[in-house]
Amino acid sequence: MRYLNVDTATKISKIGLGTWQFGSGEWGYGKSYAGQEAKAIVRRALELGVTLFDTAEVYGLGRSERILGEAISGRRDQVFLATKLFPLAPLPPVVEQRAVASANRLGVSRLDLYQVHQPNPLVRDSIIMRGMRALQRIGLVGEVGVSNYSLDRWKAAEKALGGRVLSNQVRYNLVAPRPADGLIRYAEQAGRVVIAYSPLAQGFLSGRYDRTLRPSNRVRAYSALFLPGNLDLAGELFRVLREVAQAHDATPAQTALAWAIRSPAVAAIPGASSVAQLESNVAAAEIDLTDDEWQALRDASARFQPVTGPAALPSVLRARLGR
Ligand SMILES: NC(=O)c1ccc[n+]([C@@H]2O[C@H](COP(=O)([O-])OP(=O)(O)OC[C@H]3O[C@@H](n4cnc5c(N)ncnc54)[C@H](OP(=O)(O)O)[C@@H]3O)[C@@H](O)[C@H]2O)c1
């Protein structure tokens, strides 16, 4: 495993583990996954040197935090534990109560990273960060983070906190490569961290799905990205991904992860539906892409223009109705 070069109480692994899948209806992996496989994934991740574990109070309405908390018990000191506040009415006392509730579900006395899940369009960060500052002062929160923030709002949040907002967790993958333009540059210069979520574009970049084999769980069955037309359009991106993967004796998923974590300021938090996937994802930390390979993938990514947003709505509705 490789680790980020930032001064944190516990070092942060370049490949972490995302746990939205744990106990979540949207992913629909079922009871035996939530009851057994999820814990086995966490235990194996710890054995392999993963320290960064990401959850949120909203994942499975608290179930993800509970499952993760049970799985890390006895190994707390090996973990850089990250959870998120859903910023509904995030006035300081609410922020403080919700952090305590998350810590209780996780069974810990400290959250290593407490992230604002998304920017609140109505409540300013000067208010949210007052709660965060109080949590840091009493030691319940180590580092403060944000998620889905623009660069300007990230910097404004730091100003409001009066200290570093260590990380910004954003979608960053070969289908959504945009953060490379500003957030990563800032993180590299300022000693901050970009946490790449959905680094496999929810499994899309494994290259194992096509119009004849589409994922059936809710989070992807109704996602525009997984529409048959978009899976067809991705043929060239998948071809380049496979070509680069072959040169490293790797899989397309591993290559997509290696692409995402190439900057020293980026860590990725892929989710996993099995221990085997987790093992494969962890191994991606060791792959060094050349400049040419990274750029070839970035170019293939730029040429892939999936139909999303309002234009995809009729097809998404047809998929929903099973037609
Ligand atoms: N801050 C936010 O707003 C936000 C939003 C979304 C996610 N997140 C976080 O980011 C984490 C990861 O994102 P994500 O879950 O959306 O997507 P992801 O990590 O891109 O994709 C995870 C899915 O990809 C497939 N997969 C994983 N490893 C694989 C491998 N080695 N080979 C082939 N397929 C593989 C699995 O699905 P199948 O096996 O079923 O195909 C798995 O459930 C989440 O768990 C969550 O912690 C945060």
The ligand as a Tripos MOL2 file, in Angstrom:
@<TRIPOS>MOLECULE
LIG
   48    52     1     0     0
SMALL
NO_CHARGES

@<TRIPOS>ATOM
      1 N1        -19.4530   12.2500   -1.1890 N.am      1 LIG1
      2 C1        -20.3720   11.8110   -2.0100 C.2       1 LIG1
      3 O1        -21.2950   12.5360   -2.4200 O.2       1 LIG1
      4 C2        -20.2900   10.3780   -2.4830 C.ar      1 LIG1
      5 C3        -21.0840    9.9320   -3.5520 C.ar      1 LIG1
      6 C4        -20.9530    8.6120   -3.9600 C.ar      1 LIG1
      7 C5        -20.0520    7.7650   -3.3240 C.ar      1 LIG1
      8 N2        -19.3070    8.2070   -2.2750 N.ar      1 LIG1
      9 C6        -18.3380    7.3140   -1.5770 C.3       1 LIG1
     10 O2        -17.4670    6.7380   -2.5380 O.3       1 LIG1
     11 C7        -17.4880    5.3230   -2.4280 C.3       1 LIG1
     12 C8        -17.2430    4.6960   -3.7710 C.3       1 LIG1
     13 O3        -18.1160    5.1880   -4.7750 O.3       1 LIG1
     14 P1        -19.2880    4.3070   -5.3970 P.3       1 LIG1
     15 O4        -19.6560    3.2460   -4.4730 O.co2     1 LIG1
     16 O5        -20.3350    5.2640   -5.8630 O.co2     1 LIG1
     17 O6        -18.6610    3.7190   -6.7530 O.3       1 LIG1
     18 P2        -17.3280    2.9380   -7.1670 P.3       1 LIG1
     19 O7        -16.4080    2.7790   -6.0460 O.co2     1 LIG1
     20 O8        -16.8600    3.6090   -8.4030 O.co2     1 LIG1
     21 O9        -17.9110    1.5230   -7.6060 O.3       1 LIG1
     22 C9        -18.1350    0.5050   -6.6760 C.3       1 LIG1
     23 C10       -18.7100   -0.7110   -7.3920 C.3       1 LIG1
     24 O10       -17.8550   -1.0950   -8.4800 O.3       1 LIG1
     25 C11       -17.7810   -2.5150   -8.5740 C.3       1 LIG1
     26 N3        -16.3610   -2.8880   -8.3420 N.ar      1 LIG1
     27 C12       -15.5770   -2.5430   -7.2810 C.ar      1 LIG1
     28 N4        -14.3450   -3.0590   -7.3950 N.ar      1 LIG1
     29 C13       -14.3340   -3.7470   -8.5550 C.ar      1 LIG1
     30 C14       -13.3440   -4.5140   -9.2190 C.ar      1 LIG1
     31 N5        -12.1180   -4.6550   -8.7200 N.pl3     1 LIG1
     32 N6        -13.6710   -5.0910  -10.4120 N.ar      1 LIG1
     33 C15       -14.9020   -4.9460  -10.9440 C.ar      1 LIG1
     34 N7        -15.8940   -4.2350  -10.3550 N.ar      1 LIG1
     35 C16       -15.6070   -3.6410   -9.1690 C.ar      1 LIG1
     36 C17       -18.7020   -3.0720   -7.4880 C.3       1 LIG1
     37 O11       -19.9980   -3.2540   -8.0570 O.3       1 LIG1
     38 P3        -20.5040   -4.6320   -8.7920 P.3       1 LIG1
     39 O12       -19.5880   -5.7470   -8.3740 O.co2     1 LIG1
     40 O13       -21.8880   -4.7910   -8.2870 O.co2     1 LIG1
     41 O14       -20.4470   -4.2920  -10.2390 O.co2     1 LIG1
     42 C18       -18.7520   -1.9380   -6.4850 C.3       1 LIG1
     43 O15       -19.9060   -1.9080   -5.6830 O.3       1 LIG1
     44 C19       -18.8470    5.0140   -1.7800 C.3       1 LIG1
     45 O16       -18.8870    3.7550   -1.1620 O.3       1 LIG1
     46 C20       -18.9720    6.1530   -0.8100 C.3       1 LIG1
     47 O17       -18.2020    5.8770    0.3600 O.3       1 LIG1
     48 C21       -19.4120    9.5020   -1.8580 C.ar      1 LIG1
@<TRIPOS>BOND
     1     1     2 1
     2     2     3 2
     3     2     4 1
     4     4     5 ar
     5     4    48 ar
     6     5     6 ar
     7     6     7 ar
     8     7     8 ar
     9     8     9 1
    10     8    48 ar
    11     9    10 1
    12     9    46 1
    13    10    11 1
    14    11    12 1
    15    11    44 1
    16    12    13 1
    17    13    14 1
    18    14    15 2
    19    14    16 1
    20    14    17 1
    21    17    18 1
    22    18    19 2
    23    18    20 1
    24    18    21 1
    25    21    22 1
    26    22    23 1
    27    23    24 1
    28    23    42 1
    29    24    25 1
    30    25    26 1
    31    25    36 1
    32    26    27 ar
    33    26    35 ar
    34    27    28 ar
    35    28    29 ar
    36    29    30 ar
    37    29    35 ar
    38    30    31 1
    39    30    32 ar
    40    32    33 ar
    41    33    34 ar
    42    34    35 ar
    43    36    37 1
    44    36    42 1
    45    37    38 1
    46    38    39 2
    47    38    40 1
    48    38    41 1
    49    42    43 1
    50    44    45 1
    51    44    46 1
    52    46    47 1
@<TRIPOS>SUBSTRUCTURE
     1 LIG1         1 GROUP 0 **** ****
